[in-house]
Amino acid sequence: MSSLIVDIEEKHFAVSSDGADCVLKDIKLTADAGQFLCFLGPSGCGKTTLLRIVSGLDREYTGRVVLPGKEGAIPPKLAFVFQEPVLLPWRTVLQNLHLAMTEDQVARGLADQLLEAVGLGDVKHAFPGILSLGMSRRVSLARAFAVEPDILLMDEPFVSLDEATAQGLRELLQKLLSEKPATVLFVTHDSREAIRLGQRIVVLADRKPTNIVQDHAINLNDRDRRDTAKVEALRQDLDGI
């Protein structure tokens, strides 16, 4: 599979009848297949907008996004995990997964396998309203992988969770990716989380329009990513992000 190419010349939001607010400018990056990119930047700088453009949900911009694949091939599958779990409350956990799946995937029992993998097999017939936030986010992860995505977009999926729950979900994400690799674009405000997860950290400027001010490769093994001292040392090396 070829690389994901993002080349956003400008993205504006109209703010009045005679003006517009430019939020993204000259965003250029390439992600190799299976690479995990973390995007860091202050609230409101345009990180979510960037993911929406890559996903195709926002097409009102100047530039281009080239999804990986070969000419004439089936387009890559995308999955989007939002900051707040988007689950249909009138459908069970299992039914929410089935909505993202083909008939063949349903017949193969993929939803049951994924719910077991995220530790929710015993609540598959429950409705989302009884789930904790951490459980709901596990369902969202399972649903994303039910698509069997080539590209996984994640918008601060573990924000507002206690650290133990967040770390458990990070480890779950890594486990799922080890079984079904995908190119990941992961938005976070937490530089420690970015170092623990990412192969690259892309830092967006604290200004409008924002652009990329740093793009660092993270060359740590799994053991070093769990070493607090090494994580903190790397944060200092990366200009205090």
C-alpha positions in Angstrom: 0.0 0.0 0.0 1.3 3.5 -0.9 1.6 6.4 1.5 -1.1 8.8 2.8 -0.4 12.3 1.5 -1.9 15.4 3.1 -1.3 18.8 1.4 -3.7 21.4 2.8 -2.9 24.9 1.4 -5.6 26.7 3.3 -8.7 25.9 5.3 -11.1 28.8 6.2 -14.2 29.1 8.4 -16.5 31.9 7.5 -17.0 34.2 10.4 -18.9 37.1 8.8 -20.4 38.2 5.6 -17.2 39.9 4.5 -14.5 37.8 6.1 -13.2 34.4 7.0 -11.0 32.8 9.6 -8.1 30.8 8.2 -7.4 28.0 10.6 -5.0 25.7 8.7 -2.2 26.8 6.2 0.5 24.9 4.5 -0.1 21.5 6.2 2.1 19.1 4.3 2.9 15.6 5.5 3.3 12.0 4.3 2.5 8.9 6.4 3.8 5.5 5.4 1.5 2.5 5.6 1.2 1.3 9.2 2.8 4.4 10.7 1.4 5.9 14.0 1.4 9.7 13.9 0.4 11.8 17.0 -0.7 15.4 16.5 0.0 17.8 19.4 -1.3 21.4 19.7 -3.3 23.7 21.8 -7.1 23.6 21.9 -8.7 25.3 19.0 -5.7 25.2 16.7 -7.3 23.0 14.1 -6.3 19.4 15.0 -9.9 18.1 14.8 -10.4 20.0 11.5 -7.4 18.3 10.1 -8.8 14.9 10.9 -12.1 15.8 9.4 -10.4 16.8 6.2 -8.4 13.6 6.0 -11.6 11.6 6.6 -13.5 13.4 3.9 -16.1 14.8 6.3 -14.9 18.3 5.4 -14.2 19.0 1.8 -14.3 22.9 2.0 -10.5 23.5 1.8 -7.8 24.3 -0.7 -5.3 21.4 -1.3 -5.5 17.7 -1.6 -5.5 14.5 0.4 -4.3 11.4 -1.4 -5.4 8.2 0.3 -3.1 5.1 0.0 -3.8 2.5 -2.6 -3.1 1.7 -6.2 -4.9 3.1 -9.2 -8.0 1.1 -9.9 -7.8 -0.6 -6.5 -10.5 -0.7 -3.8 -10.3 2.5 -1.8 -8.8 2.1 1.7 -11.1 1.7 4.6 -11.3 4.5 7.1 -12.5 4.5 10.7 -12.9 7.6 13.0 -12.9 7.4 16.8 -14.3 10.7 18.1 -13.6 12.3 21.5 -17.0 11.4 22.7 -18.3 7.9 22.0 -21.0 8.1 19.3 -23.1 5.1 20.1 -26.8 4.7 19.2 -28.6 4.5 22.5 -31.5 2.5 21.2 -29.3 -0.3 19.9 -27.3 -2.8 22.0 -23.5 -2.9 22.1 -23.5 -5.8 19.7 -25.9 -4.1 17.3 -23.8 -0.9 17.3 -20.9 -3.0 16.0 -23.0 -4.7 13.5 -23.9 -1.4 11.9 -20.3 -0.9 10.9 -19.9 -4.4 9.4 -20.6 -6.3 6.3 -22.9 -9.3 6.3 -19.9 -11.5 5.9 -18.2 -10.0 8.9 -21.4 -10.4 11.0 -21.6 -14.0 9.8 -18.0 -14.6 10.8 -18.8 -13.5 14.4 -16.2 -10.7 14.1 -18.2 -8.4 16.5 -18.3 -11.1 19.2 -14.5 -11.6 18.8 -13.8 -7.9 19.1 -16.0 -7.4 22.1 -14.2 -10.3 23.8 -10.9 -8.7 22.9 -11.8 -5.4 24.6 -13.2 -7.2 27.6 -16.9 -6.5 27.0 -18.3 -9.8 25.8 -20.5 -10.0 28.9 -22.3 -6.8 28.1 -22.8 -7.3 24.4 -26.6 -7.3 24.8 -26.6 -4.2 27.0 -27.6 -0.7 25.9 -25.0 2.0 25.9 -26.8 4.0 28.6 -25.6 1.6 31.3 -21.9 1.7 30.3 -19.3 3.8 32.0 -17.3 6.3 29.8 -14.3 3.9 29.8 -16.5 1.0 28.7 -18.2 3.2 26.0 -14.8 4.1 24.6 -13.8 0.4 24.5 -17.0 -0.1 22.4 -15.9 2.7 20.1 -12.5 1.1 19.7 -14.1 -2.3 18.9 -16.4 -0.7 16.4 -13.5 1.1 14.7 -11.7 -2.2 14.3 -14.9 -3.8 13.1 -14.4 -1.8 9.9 -11.0 -3.5 9.5 -9.5 -0.1 8.7 -6.5 0.8 6.7 -6.5 4.3 8.2 -7.6 5.0 11.7 -8.4 8.5 12.8 -8.6 9.2 16.6 -9.6 12.5 18.1 -8.4 12.6 21.8 -10.2 9.3 22.4 -8.9 8.9 26.0 -9.3 12.5 27.2 -11.0 13.0 30.6 -10.4 9.5 31.8 -8.4 8.6 34.9 -4.8 7.6 34.1 -5.3 3.9 34.9 -8.2 3.6 32.6 -6.5 5.7 29.9 -3.4 3.6 30.1 -5.5 0.4 29.8 -7.1 1.7 26.6 -3.7 2.7 25.2 -2.5 -0.8 25.7 -5.7 -2.2 24.2 -5.2 0.0 21.1 -1.6 -1.3 20.7 -2.8 -4.9 21.1 -5.5 -4.4 18.4 -3.0 -2.7 16.1 -0.5 -5.5 16.5 -3.2 -7.9 15.3 -4.6 -5.6 12.5 -2.1 -2.9 11.5 -3.4 0.4 10.3 -2.0 3.9 9.6 -3.0 6.0 12.6 -3.5 9.7 12.9 -4.0 10.4 16.6 -4.9 13.8 18.1 -3.9 14.4 21.7 -3.0 17.4 24.0 -0.9 15.1 26.2 2.8 14.9 25.1 3.4 11.9 27.4 0.6 10.0 25.6 2.1 11.0 22.3 5.5 9.6 23.2 4.0 6.4 24.6 2.0 5.7 21.5 3.5 7.5 18.4 6.2 6.7 15.9 6.1 10.3 14.9 5.0 13.4 16.8 3.7 16.3 14.6 3.3 19.6 16.5 1.0 22.3 15.3 1.6 26.0 16.0 -0.1 28.0 18.7 -1.4 30.6 16.3 -3.9 31.0 13.5 -3.6 29.9 10.8 -1.7 27.0 12.3 0.9 25.0 10.5 3.4 22.2 11.4 6.3 23.5 13.5 7.8 20.2 14.5 7.8 16.7 13.1 9.8 14.2 15.2 10.5 10.5 14.8 10.1 8.6 18.2 12.6 5.7 18.3 11.7 4.0 21.5 11.0 0.4 22.2 7.9 -0.6 24.3 9.9 -0.9 27.5 11.4 2.6 27.1 7.9 4.1 26.4 6.8 2.9 29.9 9.9 4.4 31.5 8.8 7.7 33.1 12.4 9.1 33.2 13.0 8.4 29.6 9.7 9.8 28.5 10.4 13.0 30.5 13.9 13.3 29.0 12.5 13.0 25.5 9.9 15.6 26.3 12.7 18.0 27.1 14.6 17.1 24.0 11.5 17.9 21.9 11.7 21.6 23.0 9.6 21.0 26.0 6.4 19.8 24.3 
